[in-house]
Amino acid sequence: MVSRPEISAAPDSSFHEGSPASITRIGWHGWPDCLLIQNGHVEAVIVPSIARVMQLRLSGDSEGVFWENRTLDGQLHPKAAHHSLVDQWLNFGGDKCWPAPQASWTLQQGRYWPPPVAFDRQPMEAIEAEGGIVLTSSIDPAFGIQIVRKVELVPGQPVMRVRTEFDKLAGSPVKVGVWTITEMREPERIAILLPAESKFANGYVRLMGAEPADLMIKGGLLSLARHHREVVKIGTDGTSMIWVGRSCVVRIDAEQGTGEFPDGGCVTQVYTNPDPMNYVELETNGPLVTMNIGDRIERTTIYTITPRTTADPQSEAIKAL
């Protein structure tokens, strides 16, 4: 396995404003043939064998912002004999995509869980293209969809951009949307910027589990903490989410659009996991589209990281917006 190269504490002086990112093949926590993208401000690690953007961090940061399940280092999903067979799902962490809504999974693949195989439980091919990495899946046997994800760092900025495409290449028509799931480390605060006129009476809808911990809505900003004892999932029609960590802040922006969104109109969703696996999920949804063979839908999600500058997490969330 190739060892991870050392990253200096300051942005690499060899990078110039506007210069493309560099791409290096590395080993990562037991997985060979991974890819490290750097632009002098941020770096991202892609693990094609488990179809994930596994880490994102500021240059010089040894920790990163994405949650990684280190008990699964180097492992792969077990192969299933057929897509309708229920096999084990491993929660590696990182950033991935699924077809929305989850309610459609039973109809398409004959079960509610685990996720469709080509979306999450098979390797993806990774190639360098146009200054980034393109991940391409096999055709999912249940949905007839191939997933293509373009991962790139914006030159001269602490920003990662991920464009996710669904290409309908086989099978009967299916109504789906692009659903991006980003598992992140323990936050000090999570916030969502709500629209001026939310379609939800309380600014959000409860989708799963208990009410959010330490929920607050003030000045159009909904914020919450991770619930330590209960599963929590909420949805909103806001397009910007903020994760406030100990040393940095991440803003995730969903592409705006019109149409029918999953789960009653949710553009963004937040899931918080109880102890002892102390992670959260920040999720974005695209509108639902009935796809026929030859159709393509795509959505872009933007991740911006900045160093933390104040002690108050609520102030950090406001500043990020």
N, C-alpha and C positions, 0 to 999 in steps of 0.2 A: 504494500500500500504506500502511495506517495504521501509524505507528511505535509501538513498544512504549512504554507510559507508564513514567516513572521510578518506581522503588520506593524508599521511604525505608529507611535502615539500621535503623530500629526499627519495630516493629509500628505500623500506622496508628492514631493515637489516636481516629479517628472510629469505630472498631469498639468495641463494648461486649461484654462477656461475654454469650454467648447470642444475639447478633445474627446474622442470616443473612449469608452471604457475598455479596460484590458480584461482578457479572459484567460484563466489558468486552469489546467486540469489538476485536481488534487484528490486525496482521499479524505473522507469526512466521517469520523466516528464509526469506522469499520466498513463503510461503503466505498469501494473503489470507483474510479471514473466519474467523479463529481466535478462540478464547475464552479469556480470562484470568479465573480465579476466585480471589478473595482473601478471607481472613477475618481479616486482621491478624496472623496467626501464620505461615501458609503460603500459597503460591499454586500453582496448577496451570494448565498451558497445554494446551488441547485443539485438535487440528488435524483437523477433520472430513473434509477432502479426502483424508487418508491413514488415517482411521479409528483415530487414536491419541490417548491422553493422552501428549503429547510431553515434558512437563517437570513436575517437582514440586520445590519448594524452600522453604526458610525465607524469610520476608519479609526483604528486604535482601540475600539471597544472589545474587550475579551468575552463579553457575555452575550450581547445581542438582545433583540426584542421578541423574537418568535419563541414559543415554547417548544422544547424538544423532549420527547420521552426517552431519556437516556437508558432506560431498562431495555430498550429495543434496538440499541446500537447494532448496525450491521445486518439486521434481520430483513427478511422479505416476506411479503404476503404468501401464504401457502397457495398452491395452485388448486383450482377447483376443476372437477371433471366436466362440469357443465354449468352454465350461468344460472340455472334454476336451482342448483344445489346450494344449500346454506353452508358456508365455510367461515373460518375465523377471520375477523377484521382486526387489524392492529392499528392502534392510535399512535402514530409516530409523532404527530405535531406538525408544525410548519404550515404552509399555505397550499391549498388544493382547490379543485372545483368539482361540483356535483350538478346534476340536472334538477331544477326546481319545477314543480313542488315535490316534496318528498312523498306526498300522498299518491303521486303517479307511479311510484316505484312498484307497488304491489300489482298494479294493472300491467305494467310492462315486463316485469321480471318474475312475477309470481310470489313476491315476498316484500315486506316492508323494510327489512334490514338483512344483511349489510348492503353498502352502496353498490351500484352497478360496477362490474368488474373493470371495464376499460377506463372509467373515470377515476378510480381510486386504488384498485387492487392489482394493477399490472404495471410493468415498467413502461416508460415512454422513451422514444428516440429523441436524442438531443443533438442539435447541430448549431454551429455558430452562423449567424446571419444578420447582416445590417447592424453590426455593433451590439448585438444581443444574443440571446439563446432562444431557439425555437424548440419547444417540446411537442412531440406528436404522438398521440396514442394509437392503438389499434382501433378497429371499429367495434363499438360496444354491441354485443349480440342481442341485447334486449331493446335498446333504443335505436340501433342502426346509425349511431352518431360517432364521428371521430372528433377528438378534442385536439385543438392546436393552441398552444400558449406561447406568446412572445414575451420574454422577460428582458427588460432593458433598464439601464441606469441613465438618467438624463444628464448630459454633459454639464459639468460645472455646478451641479446642484445635488443636495442630499435627498434625491428622489428616485424611487423605483416605479416603473410603469409596467403593468401586466395587462396585455390584451388577450382575452380568452375567446376563442372561436369554437362554435359547434357547427360541424358540417354533416348534414344528413345525407348518408351515402347508401343506406339500405333500409328495407322494411317498410311497414305501414306508417302513415302519418302519425305524428306524436306532438302533443302540445307541451312545450318546455320553455324554460328560461335559464339563463346563465347564472349560476349560484357560486360565489366565491367564499371560501371559509378560511379564515386566518386565525390560527391558534397562537395566543400570545401569553407571555409570562404574567405572573401575578401583578396586577396594576395597583397603584395607589388610588386611581380614579379612572372611570370611563365616562365619556360625555358624547352626546349626539346633538348636533345643531338641528332643531326642529324648524319646519317651514312656518311662515307667518300664519298660515291657516292650515293646521294639520287636519287630516281627515279623521283622525282618532280623537275621541272626546277628551281623553286624558293626555294626549300627545303621544301615546304608545298603546300597544295591545299586548297583553300577556299571552304568550304562546305555549309555555310549558312551565310546570313547577310552581314555586313560591313567588311571592312578590319580591321585586329587587331589594337588595340591601341598601340602606341609606339613600333611598331615592330622593332626588331634589330636582325641581323644575323651576328655573328662574331666568328671566330675560330671554326666553326662547331656547335655553340650553337645558337639556335633560342630562342628569349625571347620576351615577350609581357606583357602588363598590361590589366586589365579588362576595357572594353569599358563602359563608364558610361551611354551612350545614346542609343547604338545600340546592337542588338544581333550579336554575332560573333561565328563562329565555323570553325576551321581549322583542317586538318589532316596531319600527317607526317608518314614517315617510320622509325622514330626513336623509340627506345624501352625504353628510360629513360626520365621521366618528373620530374621537380622540382617545388615545390610550396614554395615560400618564404613568411612567415608570419612575424608578428611583433616580436615574441619572439622565434620562432623555424622554422625549415626547414623540409619539407617532400620530400623524393625521392620515386617515384613510378616506379618500374621496371616491364615491361611486359615480359612474357616468350618469348624467341626468337623462331623462327620457319620458315618454308618455306611453300609455297602454295599460293593460291589466297586469298588475304585479302580484306575486304569490302571497298566500296567507292573508288575504283580505286587503292587499295594497301595501305590503312591506317592501321598501326599497333597501333598508338596512335592518340588521338584526344583531342582537347581542346575547350570547349564551355565557353563563358563568358556571363553572364546575365546582362542586363542593370539595372539601378536604378529603383525602390527602393530595389529590392531583390538582394543584392550585393553578389552573390555567383558565383563560377566557377565550371566547371566539368572537371576532368581529367579522360580520358577514355582509356581503352585498348581493343584491338581486337585480336581474334584468327583467323586462316585461316578458310575459308568456306569449309564445308564438307557435302556431301550428305549422310544423315543419314537414315538408314533403321532400322526396329524394331530389337532390340538387340545391336545396335551400341552405343558407348559412346565416347564423346570427352571431353577434359578437358584442362584447362589453369590455371596457377598459377601467381598471382600478388603479388609483395612484396612491403611493405610500410616501409620505414625507417625514423625515426624522430630523429633529432639532435637539440640541443639548438642553437640559433643564436649567432654568436660571433662577427660580424662586422656590421657597419652601412650601408654599401653599399649592396643592394639586389642582384645586378648583381654578385658581388664578392662571395656572399653566394651561389648563384646558381652554380658557377664554382667550389667552394669548395666542394659542395655536390656530384659532379661528379668525 
